[in-house]
């Protein structure tokens, strides 16, 4: 089978109609994915999976690679990376000319959080994840689309496959990117969660969903397709990935002490039991700032910008390999 190139600065090659194309993010998992590529490729060959591959060199590469190879005829993609890599590949799939659900997507997890794979029961173990790919069991999941405003004031859109987070969730994501702290376990996620609290003031906003309007100071606004984010948190515990609706969580203004006490509920799926947390389902969601401060946005762990944000759902638009 053709395996193009030997280094991490691998440019995209022409798709050659092998059954699978692997998109490798060598930086994923603090560089572990790149260091273990020889082992990963060997295990794929051992499993009898024929493939070509390309490696990313900068942010956005995975989107461009996925879109290009699909337009060349590829319909089976394996991502080697974490939630950010998955999101980039998703955006390439959705921006391509392929009909919805036509491309099969599998993943070999090498991220720091690896939250999306929890919903689909994909093992972190490389050999076991490859066996999931080989088994070929697929399901169609919904995809979210966020139309948002960048920090520079431009209108942009981004597809997401897992969870979109606004207000404090996005502030933590922005801070982690600026500080270069990418949490690899629950302890570090808790550190990030609590480290930004001192200066946080819950912004006032309006949330419009399915004919309803809610206005408050929001600690969190989460819009979910799948269930887990933030290293295993269940901010949208009522999310079902293929039910044709978003899971919406609104957490009202919480004091610092209330945040600390509520944290166990965010991990054990009981966030809705807190008196200041409301859970809803919605076909579409719009979030606006109610004062001069925008409410910030992240999707799938990637900071994007802020309000106004319009969320729309594309039902069963992504075919994924599942455990």
C-alpha positions in Angstrom: 0.0 0.0 0.0 1.3 3.5 -0.7 2.4 5.3 2.4 3.4 8.8 1.4 6.4 10.5 3.0 8.4 9.8 6.2 8.2 13.0 8.2 5.7 15.1 10.1 5.8 17.9 7.5 4.0 15.7 5.1 2.0 17.5 2.4 -1.3 16.3 1.0 -1.0 13.7 -1.7 -3.5 12.7 -4.3 -6.0 10.2 -3.0 -5.3 6.9 -4.8 -8.6 5.0 -4.1 -7.3 2.9 -1.3 -10.2 2.0 1.0 -9.1 4.4 3.8 -7.3 7.7 4.1 -5.7 8.5 7.5 -5.4 12.1 8.6 -2.7 12.3 11.2 -2.2 15.2 13.6 1.3 14.6 14.8 0.9 17.2 17.5 -2.0 15.5 19.1 -1.6 14.2 22.7 1.3 16.5 23.3 3.1 15.0 20.3 2.5 11.4 21.1 0.6 10.8 17.8 3.5 11.8 15.7 6.0 9.8 17.8 3.9 6.7 17.6 2.9 6.9 13.9 5.2 4.0 13.0 3.5 1.8 15.5 0.0 3.0 14.5 0.6 2.4 10.8 2.0 -1.1 11.6 -1.1 -2.0 13.6 -3.4 -0.8 10.8 -1.5 -3.0 8.3 -1.6 -5.9 10.8 -5.4 -5.5 10.9 -5.5 -5.7 7.1 -6.6 -2.1 6.7 -5.4 -0.6 3.4 -4.8 3.2 3.6 -3.1 6.3 2.3 -2.2 9.0 4.8 -1.6 12.7 5.2 -0.2 14.6 8.2 -1.2 18.1 9.3 1.3 20.9 9.9 -0.9 23.7 11.2 -4.4 24.5 12.4 -7.0 24.0 9.6 -5.0 21.5 7.7 -7.3 18.6 8.6 -10.3 20.4 7.2 -8.6 21.2 3.9 -7.2 17.6 3.6 -10.6 16.0 4.3 -12.4 18.3 1.9 -9.9 17.7 -0.9 -9.7 13.9 -0.7 -13.5 13.6 -0.5 -13.8 15.7 -3.7 -11.2 13.2 -5.2 -13.5 10.3 -4.4 -12.5 9.2 -0.9 -15.4 8.0 1.3 -13.6 6.5 4.3 -11.5 8.6 6.6 -9.6 7.8 9.9 -8.6 10.6 12.1 -5.6 10.2 14.4 -5.8 12.9 17.0 -8.2 14.4 19.6 -11.4 16.4 19.7 -9.9 19.3 17.8 -8.7 17.0 15.0 -12.1 15.4 14.9 -13.8 18.8 14.6 -11.5 19.9 11.8 -12.2 16.7 9.8 -15.9 17.0 10.4 -15.8 20.5 8.9 -14.0 19.2 5.9 -16.6 16.5 5.5 -19.5 18.9 5.8 -17.9 21.4 3.4 -17.3 18.8 0.8 -19.5 17.7 -2.1 -20.4 14.3 -0.5 -24.0 13.6 0.3 -24.8 13.6 4.0 -23.9 10.3 5.6 -21.9 9.1 2.6 -18.5 9.4 4.2 -17.6 7.0 7.0 -15.5 8.4 9.8 -13.4 6.5 12.2 -11.0 7.7 14.9 -7.8 6.5 16.6 -7.8 8.6 19.7 -4.7 10.6 20.6 -6.1 13.7 22.2 -5.9 15.2 25.7 -9.6 15.1 26.5 -10.9 12.5 24.0 -14.5 13.4 25.0 -16.4 12.7 21.8 -15.3 9.1 21.7 -17.0 8.4 25.1 -20.4 8.7 23.5 -19.5 6.2 20.8 -17.7 3.7 23.1 -14.4 4.0 21.1 -11.5 2.7 23.2 -8.4 4.9 23.9 -6.3 1.8 23.3 -4.9 2.0 19.8 -5.2 -1.6 19.0 -8.8 -1.8 20.3 -9.7 1.4 18.4 -8.4 -0.2 15.2 -10.6 -3.2 15.8 -13.6 -1.0 16.0 -12.7 0.4 12.6 -12.2 -3.1 11.2 -15.5 -4.3 12.6 -17.3 -1.7 10.5 -20.3 -0.9 12.8 -21.6 2.5 11.9 -24.3 4.9 13.1 -25.6 8.3 11.8 -25.3 11.1 14.3 -26.6 14.6 14.2 -24.3 17.6 13.5 -24.5 21.1 14.9 -23.8 24.3 13.0 -22.8 27.5 14.8 -23.1 30.8 13.0 -21.1 33.2 15.3 -19.2 36.4 15.5 -15.4 36.4 15.7 -13.5 38.7 18.1 -12.8 40.9 15.1 -16.5 41.2 14.4 -16.7 39.0 11.3 -19.5 36.5 10.7 -18.3 32.9 10.5 -19.8 29.4 10.7 -18.4 26.2 12.3 -19.8 22.7 12.4 -19.6 20.7 15.6 -20.1 17.0 16.5 -20.0 17.1 20.3 -20.8 20.1 22.6 -20.8 23.9 22.1 -20.1 25.9 25.3 -20.7 29.5 26.1 -19.9 31.9 28.9 -17.5 30.4 31.5 -16.9 27.2 29.5 -15.6 29.4 26.6 -13.6 31.6 28.9 -11.8 28.5 30.3 -11.1 27.2 26.8 -9.8 30.6 25.7 -7.5 30.8 28.7 -6.1 27.3 28.2 -5.3 28.2 24.6 -3.6 31.4 25.5 -1.6 29.8 28.4 -0.8 26.7 26.4 -2.3 24.5 29.1 -4.1 21.5 27.5 -5.5 19.3 30.2 -4.7 15.6 29.9 -6.7 14.4 33.0 -9.5 15.4 35.3 -7.3 17.1 37.8 -6.0 19.6 35.2 -9.5 20.2 33.9 -10.6 21.0 37.4 -7.7 23.4 37.8 -8.7 25.2 34.6 -12.3 25.2 35.7 -11.5 26.9 39.0 -8.6 29.1 38.0 -10.6 31.6 36.1 -13.4 32.0 38.7 -11.8 35.0 40.6 -12.4 37.6 37.9 -15.5 36.0 36.3 -18.8 37.9 36.2 -21.6 36.0 34.6 -22.7 38.0 31.5 -26.4 38.8 30.9 -27.9 37.2 27.8 -31.0 36.1 26.0 -31.5 32.6 24.8 -34.2 31.9 22.1 -35.2 28.3 21.5 -38.3 26.7 19.9 -40.5 29.7 20.5 -39.3 30.4 24.0 -37.2 33.3 25.3 -35.0 33.1 28.4 -33.0 36.1 29.8 -30.6 35.9 32.8 -27.0 36.1 33.8 -25.5 32.8 32.6 -22.7 30.9 34.1 -23.0 28.3 31.3 -25.0 27.9 28.1 -24.3 24.5 26.6 -25.7 23.2 23.3 -25.0 19.5 22.9 -25.2 16.8 20.2 -23.3 14.3 22.2 -22.9 14.1 26.0 -19.4 14.5 27.3 -17.0 17.5 27.3 -14.2 18.9 29.5 -12.5 15.7 30.3 -15.7 13.7 31.1 -18.0 16.4 32.3 -21.7 15.9 31.5 -22.9 19.4 31.0 -25.6 18.1 28.6 -26.5 14.8 30.3 -29.8 14.6 28.4 -28.1 14.6 25.0 -28.8 11.8 22.5 -26.6 12.0 19.3 -29.3 10.9 16.8 -32.6 12.2 18.2 -32.9 15.2 15.9 -32.7 17.8 18.6 -30.1 19.7 20.7 -29.7 19.2 24.4 -29.7 22.7 25.9 -28.4 23.5 29.4 -28.8 26.9 31.0 -26.9 27.4 34.3 -27.8 30.6 36.0 -25.4 32.9 37.8 -23.6 30.8 40.4 -21.4 32.1 43.1 -17.8 30.7 43.4 -18.8 28.5 46.3 -21.8 27.2 44.4 -19.6 26.3 41.4 -17.3 24.3 43.6 -20.2 22.5 45.3 -21.9 21.9 41.9 -18.8 20.4 40.2 -19.5 16.8 41.2 -22.9 17.1 39.5 -21.2 18.1 36.3 -19.3 14.9 36.2 -21.9 12.4 37.4 -24.7 13.4 35.0 -26.9 15.1 37.6 -26.4 18.8 36.6 -30.1 19.2 36.2 -30.7 18.6 39.9 -29.1 21.9 40.8 -31.8 24.5 41.4 -30.0 27.0 39.1 -29.6 24.6 36.2 -32.3 24.0 33.6 -32.3 21.3 30.9 -34.2 21.6 27.7 -34.4 20.1 24.2 -34.5 22.3 21.2 -34.4 22.1 17.4 -32.6 25.5 17.1 -31.0 27.9 19.6 -30.0 31.6 19.3 -27.9 33.3 22.0 -27.6 37.1 22.2 -25.8 39.4 24.7 -28.2 41.6 26.7 -25.6 44.2 27.4 -22.4 45.5 25.8 -20.3 42.4 26.7 -20.4 39.5 24.2 -21.0 36.0 25.5 -18.0 33.9 24.3 -18.2 30.6 22.4 -16.3 27.4 22.0 -17.2 24.3 20.1 -15.7 20.8 20.6 -13.0 22.4 22.8 -12.0 25.1 20.2 -12.4 28.8 21.1 -14.2 30.7 18.3 -15.6 34.1 19.3 -19.0 35.1 20.6 -22.5 36.4 20.3 -24.7 36.7 18.5 -24.7 32.9 17.9 -27.2 30.9 15.9 -27.2 27.1 16.4 -28.9 24.9 13.8 -29.1 21.1 13.7 -28.4 18.8 10.7 -30.1 15.5 11.4 -28.1 12.3 10.9 -25.5 14.1 8.8 -22.4 12.2 9.9 -21.7 8.5 9.7 -19.3 7.3 12.4 -17.8 4.0 13.3 -18.9 3.1 16.8 -18.0 0.5 19.4 
